[in-house]
Amino acid sequence: MDDRNAVELEHVTRIYKREEFEIRALDDVTIKVVEGRFVGIMGPSGSGKTTMLNLIAGIDHPTRGRVAVGGEEITGMKEGQLAGWRARHIGLVFQFYNLIPVLTAFENVELPLLLTSLRKAERRTHVETALNAVGLADRMNHYPRQLSGGQEQRVAIARAIVTDPTILVADEPTGDLDAQSADDILTLLTELNRRFNKTIVMVTHDARAERYVDTIFRLDKGLLVGVESGRTPGAVAANSN
């Protein structure tokens, strides 16, 4: 694997079985995402976007084909191996934040670090750094109910980056936000990508995202039907043959 490729999917097919029916969520898709790029996966509902994201995050396995992320072949990893690999390499951001309401922003961001060997003082430094990076250093003692939707998503992003993952994987991160908050989150992701050279793979329906990402993969009915440049050219190479 070229060490400049953060993600490689080679001839990946994912088939789900529902009783006697087969659903081909992805059909012979090949893509490469260059390290340090911000890419968007777009397409209508049912096009295979979330399936692709789950394969990249090691949450799902391909029926056929090869998946390599961050320089590691993950296709054949067992569940236990994948859990450890995800903890080291993947930061997850969801549409609905998934914050724990009885924990403060600080405590929510600290959660992934509780699974590490870091001491309390080291965890505090990491959490404060992450909250500062998303512009919420002054909200660390607030509970989710005391934050706006945009601020909650910033906390969720801080939680995703606190372990310094290889790749940030975002599933509709602006889907539950108003237009201004959505632009703020897309701007924040762009800043994280540029300042820290963080590879970001984002599934989105939000057309505004096209102004922020390097490259857009367009899916339809499980097929890769287009690759377009966003803010800068040359972010990825792709081939659906």
C-alpha positions in Angstrom: 0.0 0.0 0.0 1.2 3.5 -0.9 1.9 5.1 2.5 0.3 8.3 1.2 -3.1 6.7 0.9 -5.1 6.9 4.1 -7.9 4.8 2.6 -8.0 2.1 -0.1 -11.1 0.2 -1.2 -10.4 -2.3 -4.0 -13.3 -3.9 -5.9 -15.4 -3.8 -2.8 -18.9 -5.3 -2.8 -21.2 -5.4 0.2 -24.3 -7.6 0.0 -26.9 -7.8 2.7 -29.4 -10.7 2.8 -33.0 -10.1 3.7 -34.9 -13.4 3.7 -34.6 -14.6 0.1 -33.5 -11.2 -1.2 -30.0 -9.9 -1.7 -29.4 -6.1 -1.4 -26.2 -5.0 -3.1 -25.3 -1.9 -1.0 -22.0 -1.5 -2.7 -21.1 -3.0 -6.1 -17.4 -3.3 -7.1 -16.3 0.1 -5.8 -12.6 1.0 -5.9 -11.4 4.3 -4.4 -8.2 5.8 -2.9 -8.2 8.7 -0.4 -4.8 10.5 -0.1 -3.6 11.1 3.4 -4.5 14.6 4.8 -7.5 15.2 2.5 -11.1 16.2 3.4 -13.5 14.1 1.2 -17.2 13.9 0.9 -19.4 10.9 0.1 -22.7 12.1 -1.5 -25.7 10.5 -3.1 -29.4 9.8 -2.5 -30.7 7.7 0.3 -29.9 4.1 -0.2 -26.9 4.8 -2.5 -24.4 3.1 -0.2 -22.9 6.1 1.6 -23.2 4.9 5.1 -22.1 1.3 4.1 -18.9 2.8 2.6 -18.3 4.8 5.8 -18.9 1.7 8.0 -16.4 -0.3 5.9 -13.8 2.5 6.3 -14.4 2.6 10.0 -14.1 -1.1 10.4 -17.7 -1.3 11.7 -18.7 -3.6 8.8 -17.0 -6.2 6.6 -17.0 -6.3 2.8 -18.6 -9.3 1.1 -15.8 -9.2 -1.5 -12.8 -7.0 -2.0 -10.1 -5.4 0.1 -10.2 -2.5 2.6 -7.0 -0.9 3.9 -7.0 2.2 6.2 -4.1 4.1 7.7 -1.6 1.6 6.2 -3.2 -1.4 7.7 -5.2 -4.2 5.9 -8.4 -4.5 8.0 -10.4 -6.8 5.7 -9.6 -10.0 7.5 -9.4 -8.6 11.1 -11.5 -10.3 13.7 -14.0 -8.2 15.9 -11.6 -8.0 18.8 -8.7 -6.8 16.6 -11.0 -4.3 14.9 -12.2 -2.8 18.2 -8.6 -2.1 19.2 -7.7 -0.8 15.8 -10.7 1.6 15.8 -9.7 2.9 19.2 -6.3 3.8 17.9 -7.1 5.0 14.4 -10.7 6.1 14.0 -12.6 9.2 15.3 -16.3 9.0 14.8 -18.7 11.9 14.5 -22.5 11.3 14.2 -25.5 13.3 13.1 -27.1 13.3 16.6 -24.0 14.0 18.6 -24.4 10.9 20.9 -23.4 12.9 24.0 -24.2 11.5 27.5 -26.6 14.1 29.0 -25.4 13.6 32.7 -21.8 14.2 31.8 -20.2 17.7 31.2 -18.6 18.6 27.9 -15.2 17.8 29.5 -16.4 14.4 30.8 -17.9 13.5 27.4 -14.7 14.3 25.6 -12.6 12.4 28.2 -14.6 9.1 27.6 -12.3 7.6 24.9 -9.3 8.3 27.0 -10.6 6.2 29.9 -9.7 3.2 27.8 -6.1 4.2 27.6 -3.2 4.1 30.0 -3.0 7.9 30.4 -2.9 9.3 33.9 -5.6 11.8 35.0 -3.4 14.9 34.5 -2.5 13.7 31.0 -6.1 13.1 30.2 -7.0 16.6 31.3 -4.3 18.1 29.0 -5.6 16.1 26.0 -9.3 17.1 26.7 -8.4 20.7 27.2 -6.4 20.7 23.9 -9.3 19.1 22.0 -12.0 21.5 23.4 -9.7 24.4 22.6 -9.3 23.2 19.1 -13.1 23.3 18.6 -13.5 26.7 20.3 -15.2 25.4 23.4 -12.5 25.8 26.1 -15.0 28.1 28.0 -17.8 25.5 27.9 -16.0 22.5 29.3 -18.1 22.4 32.5 -21.4 22.8 30.7 -23.9 19.9 30.2 -25.3 19.1 26.8 -28.6 20.6 27.7 -26.8 23.9 28.3 -25.3 24.0 24.8 -26.7 24.8 21.4 -26.9 22.1 18.7 -23.8 23.5 17.0 -21.9 23.5 20.3 -23.0 19.9 21.0 -21.6 18.9 17.7 -18.3 20.7 18.5 -18.1 18.7 21.7 -18.7 15.5 19.7 -15.9 16.5 17.3 -13.6 17.2 20.3 -14.4 13.7 21.6 -13.6 12.2 18.2 -10.2 14.0 17.9 -9.0 13.7 21.5 -7.2 10.4 20.9 -5.5 11.9 17.8 -7.0 9.3 15.4 -5.5 8.6 12.0 -8.8 9.4 10.3 -11.9 11.4 11.3 -15.1 9.7 10.0 -18.2 11.9 10.0 -21.8 10.6 9.2 -24.1 13.5 8.3 -22.4 15.9 10.9 -24.6 18.9 9.8 -27.8 16.9 9.3 -29.5 18.1 12.5 -28.2 21.7 12.4 -29.5 25.1 11.1 -27.8 26.6 8.1 -25.4 28.9 10.1 -24.4 26.1 12.6 -23.9 23.7 9.6 -21.5 26.2 8.0 -19.7 26.7 11.3 -19.2 22.9 11.6 -18.0 22.6 8.0 -15.6 25.4 8.6 -14.3 23.8 11.8 -13.7 20.5 10.0 -11.9 22.4 7.3 -9.7 24.1 9.9 -8.9 20.7 11.6 -8.0 19.2 8.2 -5.7 22.1 7.4 -4.1 22.8 10.8 -3.5 19.2 11.8 -3.3 17.5 8.3 -6.2 15.3 9.6 -7.8 13.0 7.0 -11.6 13.4 7.1 -14.1 11.2 5.3 -17.6 12.7 5.6 -21.0 11.3 4.4 -23.4 14.2 3.8 -26.6 15.3 2.0 -25.7 18.9 2.5 -24.9 20.6 -0.8 -23.0 23.3 1.1 -20.3 20.7 1.8 -19.2 20.8 -1.8 -17.5 24.2 -1.1 -15.5 22.8 1.8 -14.2 19.3 0.8 -11.3 18.5 -1.5 -13.2 15.9 -3.5 -16.7 14.4 -3.7 -17.4 10.7 -4.4 -20.9 10.4 -5.8 -22.7 7.1 -5.2 -26.0 5.8 -6.6 -27.5 2.4 -6.0 -24.2 1.0 -4.7 -22.1 2.3 -7.7 -19.5 4.9 -7.8 -21.0 7.2 -10.5 -18.7 10.2 -10.2 -15.7 11.8 -8.7 -15.6 15.6 -8.6 -13.1 18.2 -7.3 -14.3 20.4 -4.5 -12.2 23.3 -3.1 -8.9 21.8 -4.5 -8.1 19.3 -7.3 -6.3 16.0 -7.0 -7.5 14.8 -3.6 -8.2 11.2 -4.6 -7.9 8.7 -7.4 -10.9 6.6 -8.1 -12.0 3.8 -10.4 -15.2 1.9 -10.4 -14.2 -0.6 -13.0 
